[in-house]
Amino acid sequence: MDFSLTSDQLLIRDTVRQFMETEMRLVIREYEREHKYPTAELRKLGELGCCGMMIPEEWGGAGTDTISYAVMIEEVARVDASTAVVVSVTNTVSAGPVLKHGTDAQKKKYLSRLARGEIIGAFCLTEPQAGSDAGGIQARAVRDGDHYVLNGTKIWVSNGDISGVYIVFAKTDPAAGARGVTAFLVEGSFPGFRVSRFEEKMGMHLSPTVEIVLSDCRVPAENRLGEEGQGLRIALEALDGGRIGIAAQSVGLAQGALETATRYAKQRRTFGHPIADYQAIQWMLADMQTEIDAARMLTYQAAEVRDLETRKKPSGAPGPSRLGPYSARAKLYASEMANRVAYKAVQIHGSLGYSRESDVERYYRDARVLTIYEGTSEMQRLVIARDLLRAGRA
Ligand SMILES: Cc1cc2nc3c(=O)[nH]c(=O)nc-3n(C[C@H](O)[C@H](O)[C@H](O)COP(=O)(O)OP(=O)(O)OC[C@H]3O[C@@H](n4cnc5c(N)ncnc54)[C@H](O)[C@@H]3O)c2cc1C
C-alpha cells in the first residue's frame, strides 16, 4: 500500500495551490462581501483543466483519476470552499451522468464544453417538499411529440444562474413513484425556464444558489438523459461520485482553517508567551491535524474504489457499484470533521475568529453546509448502516 501521491498528482496539487494562493486569495474578501461569482478566476480554473478533470480525453477532458480530482478540489477549498462548489458540481453531478448515460450527440454538445470549462453544469433534484426523500419530487414531464413539457419548481440549485446545462429530474410516470423519475438536459434559454430567486445563504457566498421555475418548459426529446424511469438511479449514482468531491472539499476547508489557526497561534501572545506554547492550544491543533489526515485517507480510499470500478468499465457503462458506502463514509466523516476543525480554528483566534476580518470566520460559516448538501449526515449513516446490515455480510 503506497500512501504517496504520484508525480502527476503532485503537479496538479502545486499548480492549483499556486493559482489559488496568488490570484484567488487576494479577491476572496471582496467577492465574499459582495456575493460575487468569480467569473475570471473560474475561467482560469477551466483553462487549467479543473472543470472536466475525469472526463476522458476523447471528449476534451483531462482524463485524470479520481484521487487527482480530490487533490484539486482540496486545494481549491483550502483557500475558498465556495469556488470548490462550482467546480465540484460541474465535474461530478453534471459531467458524470452525461458521460455515463449520454448519447454521443449529447456528449458532443455538452460534455466536451463542460470538459473545456466553456460551460458550468448544474444538478436540479431538490424541490420544496423533497430533499432527502428524492423519490418524492413532484416536477412533471409529459411527452408532446418530439418534445417533453416540464413543469415544477427546483430549489437550492448550485451554479443556478450561470450554467450552460442543467440536469433536471422530473416524473414521466407519477404512478410509478421513485421509478417514474426521468432525467433531462435543459438549457437556460429553453422556453419556460426561469430563475425565480436567489437563496440567501449563511456561507458559500461565491457560489450562486437559486430557485428555478419550469412552466411548460419545452425540452427536445433528444435531451432526455437515459431512459424514462431511470432518473432516480442516475441521480443517486451521480451523488455517490459527488460525495467524494464534498469529502475533498471538507478536507481542504479544514486544512486551510488549520494552517490559519497554526500561524495565528504562533503570533498571538498572552501572558508573555505565544498561545502556541500552551498545551490547551497544542491539543486542539493536534486533534485538528489528526482528524484531517483520517478524513483525507477515507476520501482517497473512496476515490480509489471509484478508479478501480472505472478501470473495469472505462466507457463509464452502467453496472453494479460498491462505491456508495465508501463515499458515504468519506463524506460523513470529512464533513463533520470540517465543522469540528473550523470551530476550533475560531476558538484559537478568540474574538478575532468572530470577526468578518478573519478567514476562519468564513471557513466556519462555509463548513456548516457540508453535512447537509449532496445528502445529509443522517442519509450517509443510512447508506452505511444498510450496507453493513445487508444479508450475507458478517
Ligand atoms: C448551499 C446548498 C446547495 C445545494 N445545492 C443543491 C444542488 O445543486 N442541487 C440539488 O438538487 N440540491 C441542492 N441542495 C439541496 C440539498 O441537497 C438538500 O437540502 C439536502 O438533500 C437535504 O434536503 P432537505 O433540505 O429537504 O432536508 P430534509 O430532507 O427535509 O431533512 C430535514 C432533516 O431531517 C433529516 N431526515 C430526513 N429524512 C430522514 C430519515 N429517513 N432518517 C433520519 N433523518 C432524516 C435530515 O437528515 C435533516 O436533518 C443544496 C443545499 C444547500 C444548502
Ligand as a Chemical Component Dictionary entry (heavy atoms), coordinates in Angstrom:
data_LIG
# 
_chem_comp.id                   LIG 
_chem_comp.type                 NON-POLYMER 
_chem_comp.pdbx_formal_charge   0 
_chem_comp.three_letter_code    LIG 
# 
loop_
_chem_comp_atom.comp_id 
_chem_comp_atom.atom_id 
_chem_comp_atom.alt_atom_id 
_chem_comp_atom.type_symbol 
_chem_comp_atom.charge 
_chem_comp_atom.model_Cartn_x 
_chem_comp_atom.model_Cartn_y 
_chem_comp_atom.model_Cartn_z 
_chem_comp_atom.pdbx_ordinal 
LIG C1  C1  C 0 -25.927 25.544 -0.268 1  
LIG C2  C2  C 0 -26.743 24.402 -0.791 2  
LIG C3  C3  C 0 -26.562 23.970 -2.091 3  
LIG C4  C4  C 0 -27.346 22.943 -2.611 4  
LIG N1  N1  N 0 -27.176 22.570 -3.910 5  
LIG C5  C5  C 0 -28.028 21.674 -4.458 6  
LIG C6  C6  C 0 -27.983 21.379 -5.860 7  
LIG O1  O1  O 0 -27.124 21.889 -6.598 8  
LIG N2  N2  N 0 -28.911 20.542 -6.383 9  
LIG C7  C7  C 0 -29.874 19.955 -5.609 10 
LIG O2  O2  O 0 -30.683 19.199 -6.138 11 
LIG N3  N3  N 0 -29.944 20.198 -4.271 12 
LIG C8  C8  C 0 -29.041 21.044 -3.694 13 
LIG N4  N4  N 0 -29.114 21.326 -2.341 14 
LIG C9  C9  C 0 -30.161 20.693 -1.535 15 
LIG C10 C10 C 0 -29.635 19.638 -0.586 16 
LIG O3  O3  O 0 -29.100 18.551 -1.288 17 
LIG C11 C11 C 0 -30.786 19.243 0.338  18 
LIG O4  O4  O 0 -31.015 20.377 1.155  19 
LIG C12 C12 C 0 -30.470 18.052 1.184  20 
LIG O5  O5  O 0 -30.501 16.883 0.396  21 
LIG C13 C13 C 0 -31.458 17.878 2.355  22 
LIG O6  O6  O 0 -32.788 18.005 1.939  23 
LIG P1  P1  P 0 -33.803 18.957 2.746  24 
LIG O7  O7  O 0 -33.132 20.284 2.913  25 
LIG O8  O8  O 0 -35.096 18.926 2.042  26 
LIG O9  O9  O 0 -33.927 18.321 4.177  27 
LIG P2  P2  P 0 -34.999 17.191 4.603  28 
LIG O10 O10 O 0 -34.931 16.048 3.670  29 
LIG O11 O11 O 0 -36.322 17.835 4.809  30 
LIG O12 O12 O 0 -34.413 16.756 6.005  31 
LIG C14 C14 C 0 -34.585 17.530 7.196  32 
LIG C15 C15 C 0 -33.854 16.815 8.332  33 
LIG O13 O13 O 0 -34.448 15.517 8.546  34 
LIG C16 C16 C 0 -33.451 14.512 8.418  35 
LIG N5  N5  N 0 -34.065 13.325 7.814  36 
LIG C17 C17 C 0 -34.823 13.261 6.690  37 
LIG N6  N6  N 0 -35.198 12.003 6.438  38 
LIG C18 C18 C 0 -34.659 11.243 7.417  39 
LIG C19 C19 C 0 -34.656 9.841  7.718  40 
LIG N7  N7  N 0 -35.273 8.939  6.929  41 
LIG N8  N8  N 0 -33.983 9.413  8.815  42 
LIG C20 C20 C 0 -33.331 10.299 9.597  43 
LIG N9  N9  N 0 -33.274 11.620 9.376  44 
LIG C21 C21 C 0 -33.928 12.089 8.295  45 
LIG C22 C22 C 0 -32.381 15.126 7.536  46 
LIG O14 O14 O 0 -31.136 14.480 7.690  47 
LIG C23 C23 C 0 -32.379 16.559 8.038  48 
LIG O15 O15 O 0 -31.643 16.642 9.235  49 
LIG C24 C24 C 0 -28.304 22.316 -1.788 50 
LIG C25 C25 C 0 -28.483 22.742 -0.463 51 
LIG C26 C26 C 0 -27.713 23.756 0.042  52 
LIG C27 C27 C 0 -27.939 24.206 1.469  53 
# 
loop_
_chem_comp_bond.comp_id 
_chem_comp_bond.atom_id_1 
_chem_comp_bond.atom_id_2 
_chem_comp_bond.value_order 
_chem_comp_bond.pdbx_ordinal 
LIG C1  C2  SING 1  
LIG C2  C3  SING 2  
LIG C2  C26 DOUB 3  
LIG C3  C4  DOUB 4  
LIG C4  N1  SING 5  
LIG C4  C24 SING 6  
LIG N1  C5  DOUB 7  
LIG C5  C6  SING 8  
LIG C5  C8  SING 9  
LIG C6  O1  DOUB 10 
LIG C6  N2  SING 11 
LIG N2  C7  SING 12 
LIG C7  O2  DOUB 13 
LIG C7  N3  SING 14 
LIG N3  C8  DOUB 15 
LIG C8  N4  SING 16 
LIG N4  C9  SING 17 
LIG N4  C24 SING 18 
LIG C9  C10 SING 19 
LIG C10 O3  SING 20 
LIG C10 C11 SING 21 
LIG C11 O4  SING 22 
LIG C11 C12 SING 23 
LIG C12 O5  SING 24 
LIG C12 C13 SING 25 
LIG C13 O6  SING 26 
LIG O6  P1  SING 27 
LIG P1  O7  DOUB 28 
LIG P1  O8  SING 29 
LIG P1  O9  SING 30 
LIG O9  P2  SING 31 
LIG P2  O10 DOUB 32 
LIG P2  O11 SING 33 
LIG P2  O12 SING 34 
LIG O12 C14 SING 35 
LIG C14 C15 SING 36 
LIG C15 O13 SING 37 
LIG C15 C23 SING 38 
LIG O13 C16 SING 39 
LIG C16 N5  SING 40 
LIG C16 C22 SING 41 
LIG N5  C17 SING 42 
LIG N5  C21 SING 43 
LIG C17 N6  DOUB 44 
LIG N6  C18 SING 45 
LIG C18 C19 SING 46 
LIG C18 C21 DOUB 47 
LIG C19 N7  SING 48 
LIG C19 N8  DOUB 49 
LIG N8  C20 SING 50 
LIG C20 N9  DOUB 51 
LIG N9  C21 SING 52 
LIG C22 O14 SING 53 
LIG C22 C23 SING 54 
LIG C23 O15 SING 55 
LIG C24 C25 DOUB 56 
LIG C25 C26 SING 57 
LIG C26 C27 SING 58 
# 
